[in-house]
Amino acid sequence: MAGRSAVCVCVCVVVLALWGVCEPLASPAVVSPSYGERGSDLGLQVFGQVARATPRANVLLSPHGVASVLGMLLPGAHGNTRSQILNGLRYKKNGPYKMLRKLHKSLTGRSNADVVVIANGIFHQQGSTIKPDFLSANRENFLSESHNLDFSQPQQAAATINDWVNNRTRGHIPTLVSADMLDPSMTRLVVVNSIYFKGLWRSRFQPQNTRPRPFTRPDGTTLKVPMMSQLSVFNIGLMSTPEGLKYEVIELPYHGDSLSMFIALPADEDTPLTAILPHISTATVQSWTSQMAQRKIRLLLPKFTVEAEVDLEAPLSSLGISDVFSEAKADFRHLSEEPVYVSKALQKAKIEVNEDGTKAAAATTAILLARSSPPWVSVDRPFLFLIRHNPTGTILFAGQINEP
């Protein structure tokens, strides 16, 4: 972990199996400002559902990963299936691909080289009737790699996909799919999106300042965790939900300033984390940036590592994207000559957060604004975090930490 402050990896996979008939229905998509924010909002809703269903567990999700894998399916979708994806993502009805290509370029541009690595892969049954236009749309807009596989050999096919994922996530997610997910006679396509993020704090935590300190779990019990500490200037603010619940937000910028981690936790120790979850959206995060102010504080933040696996079918279905999972309703006529549907939609993610950053950045903005003794801000109870690409508003990762 030397030289890293936060390493996040996430992989989404969608398995499409043969079956399905369709009855196309058209419905309009809702327009919203930014494509990064549109997709991230859907992903944040998925995150909120998972977090509320497991209020005492650690949760990790990539909102952008959810949006990406749905965006990759979009060129193949038709009728109501397409409308549900467009409405869920709030993409324009006709051709969002130019904007998605621009977003992908912005996220993975030179300024983020080796910080954000996004790879998309399409693994299709050799000899199947996958349409060339679907593959070319993904290649042009998502830089997707295309691979032929023999799903009649599920062990070998799963190993090939897992090797690809392992390489793209720098070894952090060695296994994504299992052979039993791949029906030997019915699987036609596996769509994979992987995101690898390695961020260096702009202002580094010194390892010698890390020591065991108490952290309060949701049930009120405490445990000792390695708590990082630094005295520095951060953007910080006290926010409020529409219901009047107060919560603190702290921004920890990464080196280069295009990416930040936002920490949010209720101001009242008795307020559960789930109380502020419904309030979190890309618009909320954007409002934080205008309400926070720089203050010199002593920040205490736990080191933590979280791994999570999320089955996306239930949360996406409850958010109106259900036809893709239905043998009877899925309409992917622009993807394949055969009727197919999504038999599995899964995301795996991992994050590791520690002290490290660049030494040159440790001295950045040593602004002594505070005239009195700086306050201590201790993240010593359940908290939310978001990793955001600030120029586009895209939320790369979202997490709920109940036990570091």
C-alpha positions in Angstrom: 0.0 0.0 0.0 3.0 2.3 -0.1 2.3 5.5 -1.9 -1.5 5.2 -1.9 -4.2 6.9 0.1 -7.2 5.3 -1.4 -7.5 2.4 -3.8 -11.0 1.6 -5.1 -11.9 -1.0 -7.6 -15.3 -1.9 -8.9 -16.6 -4.3 -11.6 -20.1 -4.7 -13.0 -21.1 -7.7 -14.9 -24.3 -8.5 -16.9 -25.0 -12.0 -18.2 -27.4 -12.2 -21.1 -29.1 -15.5 -21.8 -31.1 -16.8 -24.7 -34.9 -16.6 -24.4 -37.5 -13.8 -24.4 -40.2 -12.2 -26.5 -41.1 -8.5 -26.4 -43.9 -6.0 -26.8 -42.3 -2.6 -27.5 -43.8 0.5 -25.9 -42.4 4.0 -26.3 -42.2 6.5 -23.5 -40.2 9.7 -23.3 -37.0 10.1 -21.4 -36.5 12.8 -18.8 -33.8 15.4 -19.5 -31.4 16.5 -16.8 -28.2 18.6 -16.9 -25.1 16.4 -16.9 -24.6 12.9 -18.2 -22.2 12.1 -15.4 -24.7 13.2 -12.8 -27.7 11.5 -14.5 -26.0 8.1 -14.4 -24.6 8.7 -10.9 -28.1 9.6 -9.6 -29.5 6.2 -10.6 -26.5 4.5 -9.1 -26.9 6.5 -5.8 -30.5 5.4 -5.7 -29.3 1.8 -6.0 -26.8 2.5 -3.3 -29.5 4.0 -1.0 -31.7 0.9 -1.4 -28.9 -1.5 -0.5 -27.7 0.7 2.4 -31.2 1.0 3.9 -31.7 -2.8 3.5 -28.5 -3.4 5.5 -28.4 -0.4 7.9 -25.7 -1.9 10.1 -23.4 -3.3 7.4 -20.6 -1.8 5.4 -21.8 -1.1 1.9 -19.7 -0.1 -1.2 -21.0 0.6 -4.7 -19.9 2.4 -7.9 -22.8 4.5 -9.1 -20.9 5.2 -12.3 -20.3 1.5 -12.7 -24.0 0.8 -12.6 -24.7 3.5 -15.2 -21.9 2.3 -17.4 -23.1 -1.3 -17.7 -26.6 -0.1 -18.5 -25.2 2.3 -21.0 -23.4 -0.5 -22.7 -26.6 -2.4 -23.0 -28.5 0.6 -24.4 -27.5 0.3 -28.1 -29.0 -3.2 -28.1 -32.3 -2.3 -26.4 -35.6 -1.5 -28.1 -39.1 -0.4 -27.1 -40.1 -0.5 -23.5 -36.8 -2.1 -22.5 -34.9 0.9 -24.0 -37.3 3.4 -22.5 -36.9 2.0 -19.0 -33.1 2.3 -19.3 -33.3 5.8 -20.7 -35.8 6.9 -18.1 -33.8 5.4 -15.2 -30.6 7.0 -16.4 -32.4 10.2 -17.5 -30.7 10.1 -20.9 -32.0 11.8 -23.9 -34.2 9.6 -26.1 -32.1 10.0 -29.3 -28.4 9.2 -29.1 -26.7 9.9 -25.8 -23.6 8.3 -27.1 -21.7 11.5 -28.0 -22.0 12.8 -24.5 -21.1 9.4 -23.0 -18.0 9.2 -25.1 -17.1 12.8 -23.9 -17.7 11.7 -20.3 -15.5 8.6 -20.6 -12.8 10.8 -22.1 -13.0 13.3 -19.3 -12.9 10.6 -16.6 -9.9 8.8 -18.1 -8.0 11.8 -19.6 -4.4 12.6 -19.2 -4.9 14.5 -15.9 -6.3 11.3 -14.4 -3.8 8.9 -16.0 -3.2 5.9 -13.6 -5.6 7.5 -11.2 -8.9 6.4 -12.8 -8.7 3.3 -15.1 -12.0 2.3 -16.7 -12.2 -0.8 -18.9 -15.2 -2.2 -20.6 -15.5 -5.7 -22.1 -18.0 -7.7 -24.1 -17.7 -11.5 -24.1 -20.0 -13.1 -26.6 -20.7 -16.7 -27.6 -18.6 -17.7 -30.6 -20.8 -18.2 -33.7 -23.7 -16.4 -32.0 -25.8 -13.7 -33.8 -24.6 -10.7 -31.9 -25.2 -7.7 -34.2 -22.1 -5.9 -35.5 -23.7 -2.5 -34.9 -24.1 -3.2 -31.2 -20.4 -4.2 -30.9 -19.3 -1.1 -32.9 -21.4 1.2 -30.8 -19.8 -0.1 -27.7 -16.3 0.1 -29.2 -16.8 3.7 -30.4 -18.5 5.1 -27.3 -17.2 3.0 -24.4 -13.9 1.7 -25.9 -15.2 -1.8 -25.2 -13.0 -4.7 -26.0 -14.8 -7.6 -27.7 -14.0 -11.3 -27.1 -15.3 -14.5 -28.5 -15.9 -17.3 -25.9 -17.3 -20.8 -25.8 -19.9 -20.7 -23.0 -20.6 -24.4 -23.5 -17.3 -24.7 -21.5 -18.4 -22.6 -18.5 -15.4 -23.2 -16.4 -13.0 -22.1 -19.1 -15.2 -19.1 -20.1 -15.5 -17.9 -16.4 -11.7 -18.2 -16.0 -11.1 -16.1 -19.2 -13.5 -13.4 -17.9 -12.0 -13.4 -14.4 -8.5 -13.2 -15.8 -9.5 -10.1 -17.8 -11.1 -8.5 -14.7 -8.1 -9.4 -12.5 -5.8 -7.7 -15.0 -7.9 -4.6 -15.4 -8.4 -4.1 -11.6 -4.6 -4.6 -10.9 -5.3 -7.8 -9.0 -7.8 -6.3 -6.5 -10.8 -8.3 -7.9 -9.5 -11.7 -8.9 -12.9 -13.4 -9.3 -16.1 -11.9 -10.7 -18.1 -14.6 -12.3 -18.5 -18.3 -11.4 -19.1 -21.1 -13.8 -22.6 -21.7 -12.4 -23.6 -18.2 -13.6 -23.0 -19.2 -17.2 -25.6 -21.6 -18.7 -23.7 -23.8 -21.1 -26.5 -23.8 -23.7 -28.2 -20.4 -23.1 -25.6 -17.8 -22.3 -24.9 -15.5 -25.2 -23.2 -12.4 -23.9 -21.4 -11.2 -20.8 -20.9 -7.4 -20.4 -18.3 -6.2 -18.0 -17.4 -2.7 -16.7 -14.4 -2.3 -14.4 -13.2 0.9 -12.6 -9.9 1.1 -10.8 -9.2 4.2 -8.8 -5.9 5.0 -7.0 -5.9 8.4 -5.3 -3.2 10.2 -3.4 -4.3 12.7 -0.8 -3.4 16.3 -1.5 -2.7 16.6 2.2 -1.1 13.5 3.5 -1.8 11.8 6.8 1.4 11.0 8.7 1.6 7.3 9.7 3.1 8.2 13.0 -0.1 10.0 14.0 -2.3 7.0 13.4 -3.3 5.3 16.6 -6.1 3.1 18.0 -9.1 5.2 19.0 -12.7 4.3 19.8 -15.3 4.1 17.0 -19.0 3.7 17.9 -21.0 1.1 16.0 -24.7 1.6 15.1 -25.8 -0.4 18.1 -23.9 1.9 20.5 -21.0 -0.5 21.2 -17.5 0.7 20.6 -14.3 -0.9 19.1 -10.8 0.4 18.8 -9.8 1.2 15.2 -6.6 2.7 13.6 -7.6 6.3 13.4 -5.6 8.6 11.1 -5.0 12.2 12.2 -3.8 15.4 10.6 -3.9 19.2 11.3 -4.7 20.9 8.0 -7.1 23.1 6.1 -10.2 21.4 4.7 -13.5 22.4 3.2 -16.1 21.7 5.9 -19.7 22.6 6.4 -22.9 21.8 8.4 -25.7 20.8 6.1 -29.4 20.2 6.6 -31.9 17.8 5.1 -35.4 19.0 4.0 -36.6 17.5 7.3 -34.2 19.7 9.3 -31.6 16.9 10.2 -28.2 18.4 10.5 -25.1 16.6 9.2 -21.4 17.4 8.8 -19.6 17.2 5.4 -15.8 17.3 5.0 -14.1 17.3 1.6 -10.7 15.6 1.2 -9.2 16.4 -2.2 -7.0 14.1 -4.0 -3.7 15.2 -5.7 -4.6 17.0 -8.9 -7.9 18.4 -7.4 -10.2 16.9 -10.0 -11.3 14.2 -7.6 -12.4 14.4 -4.0 -13.7 12.2 -1.2 -16.7 13.7 0.6 -17.4 12.4 4.2 -20.9 12.9 5.6 -22.2 12.0 9.0 -25.1 13.1 11.2 -24.3 16.0 13.5 -26.3 14.4 16.3 -24.8 11.1 17.4 -28.2 9.7 18.0 -29.3 10.2 14.4 -28.9 7.1 12.3 -27.0 7.2 9.1 -30.1 6.0 7.2 -31.9 9.2 8.1 -29.8 11.3 5.7 -29.5 8.6 2.9 -32.7 9.6 1.0 -31.3 13.2 0.8 -28.1 12.2 -1.1 -28.0 13.0 -4.8 -25.6 14.6 -7.2 -27.5 17.9 -6.8 -27.0 17.6 -3.0 -23.3 17.1 -3.5 -23.1 20.0 -5.8 -24.8 22.2 -3.2 -22.2 21.1 -0.6 -19.4 22.6 -2.7 -21.0 26.0 -2.5 -21.9 25.8 1.2 -18.6 24.6 2.6 -15.8 26.9 3.8 -12.1 26.3 4.5 -11.2 25.8 8.1 -8.1 24.6 9.9 -9.1 21.5 11.8 -7.6 18.4 13.4 -9.2 15.7 11.4 -9.5 12.1 12.7 -10.5 9.6 10.1 -10.4 5.8 10.4 -8.4 3.6 8.0 -10.6 1.1 6.4 -10.9 -1.6 3.8 -14.3 -2.8 2.5 -15.2 -5.4 -0.1 -18.8 -5.8 -1.3 -20.8 -7.7 -3.8 -24.3 -6.4 -4.9 -26.9 -8.2 -7.0 -28.4 -5.3 -9.0 -31.6 -7.0 -10.2 -33.8 -6.2 -7.2 -32.8 -2.5 -6.8 -32.9 -1.8 -10.5 -36.2 -3.5 -10.9 -37.7 -1.5 -8.1 -36.4 1.7 -9.8 -38.3 0.8 -13.0 -35.6 -1.0 -14.9 -37.3 -4.5 -14.8 -37.9 -5.6 -18.4 -34.2 -6.4 -19.0 -34.5 -9.2 -16.4 -37.7 -10.7 -17.8 -37.6 -13.6 -20.2 -41.0 -12.5 -21.5 -40.5 -8.8 -21.8 -36.8 -8.1 -22.5 -36.4 -6.6 -26.0 -32.8 -6.6 -27.2 -33.5 -6.9 -30.9 -30.7 -4.5 -31.8 -28.2 -6.7 -29.9 -28.9 -10.2 -31.2 -31.0 -12.0 -33.8 -32.0 -14.3 -31.0 -34.3 -13.1 -28.1 -32.1 -12.6 -25.0 -32.6 -11.2 -21.5 -30.3 -10.3 -18.5 -30.0 -13.4 -16.3 -27.5 -11.8 -13.8 -26.4 -8.2 -13.0 -23.7 -8.1 -10.4 -21.2 -5.6 -9.0 -18.1 -6.3 -6.9 -16.2 -3.4 -5.4 -13.3 -2.9 -3.0 -11.8 0.1 -1.3 -8.7 0.6 0.8 -8.1 3.9 2.5 -4.9 4.7 4.4 -2.5 7.6 5.2 -0.3 7.8 2.1 0.0 10.6 -0.4 2.7 12.5 -2.2 5.3 14.2 -0.1 5.3 17.3 -2.4 1.6 17.7 -1.8 1.8 17.4 2.0 2.9 21.1 2.2 0.2 22.3 -0.1 -1.9 25.2 1.1 -0.5 25.5 4.6 -2.9 28.4 5.2 -3.1 29.3 8.9 -6.6 30.7 8.8 -7.6 29.8 12.4 -6.6 32.4 15.0 -7.7 30.3 17.9 -7.0 26.6 18.8 -8.3 24.6 15.8 -11.3 22.3 16.5 -11.1 18.6 16.4 -13.4 16.8 13.9 -13.5 13.1 14.6 -15.2 10.7 12.2 -15.7 8.2 15.0 -19.2 6.8 14.2 -21.0 5.5 11.1 -20.4 7.7 8.0 -21.0 7.9 4.3 -18.4 8.7 1.7 -18.5 9.6 -1.9 -15.6 9.8 -4.4 -16.5 12.4 -7.0 -15.0 13.6 -10.3 -15.6 17.3 -9.7 -15.5 18.6 -13.3 -18.4 16.2 -14.4 -20.2 15.6 -11.1 -19.7 11.8 -11.6 -19.8 9.7 -8.5 -17.3 7.0 -8.9 -17.8 5.3 -5.6 -20.3 5.5 -2.7 -19.9 3.8 0.7 -21.5 3.3 4.1 -19.1 2.6 6.8 -20.5 1.2 10.0 -17.4 -0.7 11.2 -14.0 0.2 9.8 
